[in-house]
Amino acid sequence: MSTQRGHGATLAEKILARSSGLDEVEPGQIIEGKVDLAMMHEQGAQTVGPFHEMGATEVWDPERVVIAIDHWVPASTEGAAVLHRILRKFAAEQNLPHFYDVGNHGICHQILAENGWVVPGDLAVGTDSHTNMLGAMGAVAAGIGPTEMAAVLALGRLWLKVPPTIRINVKGTLGPGVVAKDLVLRVLGEVKTTGATYKSVEYGGPAVAGLSMPERFTICNMTTEMGAKCGMVAPDQTTYEYLAKIAKHPMHPLQPDGDAAYERTVDIDLTDMEPMVACPYSPDNVRPLPDVVREHIKVDQAFLGSCTNARIEDLREGAALMRGHKVHAGVRFIVSPASTAIYQQALQEGLLELFTDAGAVFTNSSCSACFGGNMGIIAPDEVCASSSNRNFPGRMGPKEGRIYLMSPAAVAASAIKGEIADPREVAA
């Protein structure tokens, strides 16, 4: 890439330059990007009308479109059933082969991740705000609206404004009982929910290089809660090994330049960092978990699920604490795996039996309690310990309900203790 401007390019700038066929791009520049992957879920049903209204008759490339049913699985309301029917009809009319319907379903972002639909260098878009999660592949992955998606389906291209980039440099080592969810909550406490609005969040540093792909998915997922257009980790050997047998199309791996110009750099040292928790009513209302534990906050519901933390590693993390324990009387513990494949693996490993024997409810794969529209809505005066990504008023139903965001292990510990708990204490 040309460096006439006197400095190098960030990862987002590199990828957007590639997708638009330009030598270089600058923050604020409007580009027309060639889309590598388009994803729709139930929200995508609102795309079908505009798609036809603009005169489109055929999807630009059926092999580059993925549809996943994930919010209401199976349909729990008449409205949800209608959305599902619209998507099924559209997929049939357009001969779209990559439709993950009920029975082969999962949260859309997990479906894309575990099936290799997004690879390094891609420009990927989806009708869900947490499409950012796929930036862990070294891609620009962003949520867009239904009308924008209609244009993408018709043309395979999209106008985008090049975002400035915030660099998150992470060093140190995660201590016992401290995981990637704690790291991203710590970052949220620093950046805040509006601190990265329409910006790219680029994670790097030695500690990020040591994270697994599931851990990278978690930290990129919650860049959405920072207001970011995309969150990303540059691809490396961990990325390539993850995608080796599942990548659906060729990779175009890119790296940020060493002299890239960042709008802001945030340095995080994991040394001696405590587990973290986001308290009501914002994901950036972050405090060290031990401080909150001392307040003895009673829990009515515990939720281990969502696109942030419902992979098999997360279920194992929660299950490890449940061995030999029971769910506390008066607590409803809901466990929702992120995909059918994860459900099946949990079944093979005996995790379903472990959770249900302890008194938890193990559900089919879906967004479940996270978005307040399906299983697991809480009452106005109730508290939920959740591994999900948002705790704004009304997120799990009533605006008065209180949601505490934490790691899967902390959720399991809270289910056992009946109050917000530190997993290190339960494990001991």
N, C-alpha and C positions, 0 to 999 in steps of 0.2 A: 504493500500500500504506500502511496506517495506520502511524504512527510513535509510537503511544502509549507504547511501551516506552522511548522516549528515544533511539533510534538506528535507523539504517536496516538494510537486509537484505543479506545476501550473495547471490551469484548462485544458489547451491544453495537457499537459503531462498526466494527469489523463485519458482523453478521448482516446488518442492515445495508451496508455497502455491497456486500456480496449479493444479497437478495434483490437489490435494485440495479445491479450491473454498473455501479459507479466505482471509481478508484477510491474515493473517500467521502465521508459525510461528516456534518457538523451538528451538534445539538441545536434543536430548533428548526432544522431543515426539514421540509416536506419531501418525502420520497414515495415512489410507487414500488412496493415490494412484491416480489413473486412469492406466493404462499406455498410452502412445502407440505403442510398438513392442516386440515380444517376439521374441527370436532364440534358436534352438537349433542346436547342432551335435551331434556324436556323444554328448556327455554328456547331451543332451536325450532320448536314447532311454530313460534312466532316469526320465523324466517321464511316459512313456506309461502305465505301470502305475498310479501314484498318480492320474493324471487320471481313469482309469476307476474306480478304487477309491473315489474321493470321489463317484461317481455322475454325473460329467459325461458328457454325450453329444455336445456340440458345442463347438467353439472359439468364444470370444466374438466374434471378428471375424477371419475368415481373411485379410482384407486387411492386417492389422496383425501378422501372424506370418511370420517368415522362417526357413527352415531351410537350413543350409549344411553340406555334407560337407567337412571340411577337415583332419582330423588324420591319417587313414590313406587316402591317395588315390593310386591305387585301393586297395581293402582289402588289407592285407598279412598279415592273420591271420584265422583263422576267427572269432575274437571280434569283430574290426572288421567283418567281413562281416555278422555277425548284427546289430550296432548299425545298420549302414546299412539292412538290410532292415526293421528295426523302424520307422525313420524314414520310409522309402519307403511302407510300408503305412499308417502313421498319416497321412501327407500325402495319400494317395489316399482313405482313408476319410473324412477331414475336408474334402476338396476344397480343400486349401491350394495356392494357385497360385504361391507364391513359394518354390520349392524349388530350390536350387542344387546339383544332383547332379553326379556325375563327368562331366567334359566341359564343364561350365559352372560350374566350382567356383572356390574361392579361400578364403583364410583368412577366417573369418566376419566379423571386424571390418572388413576391407578391402572385402568384399562390401557391407556396410551403408554404408560411406563412399562408395564410388565409384558406388553406385546411389541415393544420396539418401534412404535409409530413415530416417535420424535427422536432425532439423532443430532450429533454435533453439527453446528452451522445452520440448522433449520430456522425458518421463520414459521412458527406454528401459532394458530389462533383457535380460540374456542369460545362457546357461548356461556362460559362460567368464569367468574373473576379469579378463581384459584388455578387457572391454566398456567399461571406463573410457576407452578410446581415443576413443570417440564423443563424449565430453564436449568435444572440440575444436570441435564444432558449436555450443557454447553450450547444451548439454543436460545433464541429470543422466542419466548412463549407468552402470549398475552390474551386476556379476555377481551372480547368485543361484543357489541350489541347485535340484535337480530337483523337490522337493516344492513349493517356492515357485513354481516355474515352472508346475507343474500347476494351482495355484490361479489364476495369472495367465491361463493358457489358458482356464480355465473361466469366470472372472469379469471379466477385464480390469482387475483392481484388485489392489493389494498393500499390506499394512501395511509401513511404513517408519519408522525412527527418524530424525528430522532430525539430520544430522551437524553438529558445529561445523566451522568452516572455517579452514584455514591459507592465508594469502595469500602468494604468491611474487611479489615485485616484481622485475622484471628490467630493467636499463638497460645502456647500452653497445652495442657492436657486435661481432658474431662476427668474429674475425680469420681470415686465410688458413688453411685446413685445419682450422678449428674449426666444428662444426656443432651442430644441435639435440640430437643424441645426447650430445654433450659437456656441453651445458647441463643436461640431465636427470640425467646422472651426477653432475654437480656438486651439483645439488639433493639427490640421494640421499645424497651424502656429508654434507650438512648435516642433513637431516631423519631419515635412517636408515630401516631397514626396518620399524620399529614406531612411528615418530614420527608417522604420520598414520592410525593404526588407527581404522577407522570414522569417518573425517573426510573432508571435502571439501577438495581442493587446488585453489585458484583461482589461475591464472596471470594476471599483468597487468603493466603497465608499458610503456614505449616500445619496448623490445626485442621483447616478445611481439607487440605490434601490427605489427611488421615481419616476423614469421614467416609463411611460406606455410602453407597448410592441411596438406600432408604433414609439415612441421616441427612443427605443432601436434599432429598425430596422435601423433608420436613422444613429445613431452613429456607428453601426457596418458596415453598407453599405460603408461608406467612409473610413474605414480602408484600403480598396483597394487603395485609393489615397495615402496612406502612404507606399505602396509597400508590405503590410502585406500578409502573407499566409492565415491568418484568423483573424477575430475580434470576440470578444465574451463577453457575460455577463453571470455570473453564474445564474442558475435557482433559482427562489424563488416562493412565492405564486402568484405573478403577472403572472409568466410564466405558472404555473399550471392552474390557472383560465382561461387563454387565451386558453390553449390547452384542457381543460376539456372535451369538446364535439366534438373536431375535430381531436385529435391525431390519426394518421393512424397506429401506431405500438407502442409497449411498450416503456416506458421511462427508461433510466438508469441515473438518475440525479447524477451529481458529483459536488464537490466543491473544489476550490483550498485550499491547506493547508495554515494555518496561517504563517508557516515558509518557504513558497515556495521561491525559489531563482529566482529573476527576473534579467534580464540583465540590465534593467533600470526602474526607477519609475518616473512618471511625476505627479506632484500634480497640480490640477486645482481648484481654488476657484471661484465659480460663483457669489459671493457677488459683487454687483455693476458692473458686466460685461455688456458691451454694446452689442447690436446686431453686428454681424460680417459680412464681405463680403470678398470673395476671388476675387481679381482683375486679369485681364489678365497678363500673360498667364499661370498661374499655380494655382492649388488648395491651395498651401501653401503660396501664395502671399496675406496673410490675413491682413486686416486692420479693425479697428472699423468703422462700417457703418457711424456714424455721420461725421467722417473725410472725407469720400468719398462723402457724400451728399453735403458738402460745395463746391465741385468742379463742381457741376451742369452738370453732364454728361448726355447728351441726350440719351434716349432709343428709339430704333426702334422696338424692339420686346420684349415681356415679355413671359416667358414660365413657367407655373405651371404644372410640370409633373415629370416623371422619377421614377426609383425604389427607389430613395432617399426620395422623398417627393411628392407622388401623392396618398396617402391614403385618406380616407374620412375625417380624422381629418385635413389633409393639405388643402383639398378643402374647408372645413368649415372655416379654418383660413383665406384663401384668400377671401372667400365669405363675411365674416364678415366685411371686409374693403370695399368691392364693394357696399354694400348696400347704396343707395343714391348717388352713384358716377357713372361716365361714364369713359370708357377707353379714355385716352387723344388722341386728333386728331393726326394722324401720327404714332400711336403705334398699333402694331398687338399683341393682347393678346391671346395666345394659352393655353388652359387648357386640359390636357390629363390625365384622371384617370388611375390608375395603373392596374385595372382589370375590367372585365365585371360586377362583383358583386358590385364594387365601383361605376361604371357607373349607375347601377340600383338604388343603394341607393341614389346617388346624384339626380337622376331623381325624386325619391319619396320625397326627402326633398326640392325639388324646386330649387336646386342649378344650374341645367342646365339653367333654365329660368332666374335666377338671373344673371348668367354670360353673357348669350347671350343678354339679355335686356341691359346690360351695354356696349355691343359692343365687347365682347370676342368671340372667336371661341372655342366651346367645341367639342373635337374630340372623336373618339372611342378609346378604351384602347390599348396602344402600347408604345414602347419606344419613338416614335414620334420624336420631334426635338432634343432630347438629343444627339443622336449619329451622326447626320448630314447625315443620309441616307434616311430619309423619310420626313414626313411633317415638315415644319418649318425651312428649311435651310435659313441662312442669307446671305446677300450680303457682299462683301469684306470690305466695309467701314461702316458696321452696328454694332450696340451694342445690345446685348441681356441681359436682367435681367432674371436669370434662377434659378429655385429651384433644378437643377440637380447636378451632382457630379464632372464634369470635365470641364475645360476651357482651355485646351491645344490648341495650334494653329491648326486650321482645325477641331476642334471637331464638330462644327455645319455647316461644309462645308468649306468655304474658310479660309486659314490660317491667313488672315488679320482680319477676324471678331473677335470682342471682346466680351467675355462672362464674366459676373459678377455673381458669385454664392452667393446665399442668401436664406433666409427663404421664405416660401410661402407668408407670410404676407408682407414681403419686396418686393417680386415680384409684388403683387397686388398693393402696394403703388406706385411702380415705374410705373406701367401701368396707374394709375390714374394721377400721376403728370407729366408723360412724361419724367422723368429723374430719376436717381437713388435716391430713397427716403427712409426715415425712417418711418416704419409703425406706430410708436408712434405719429408722427406728423399728419399723415392722420387720425388716430383714434381720435385724439383730435379735 
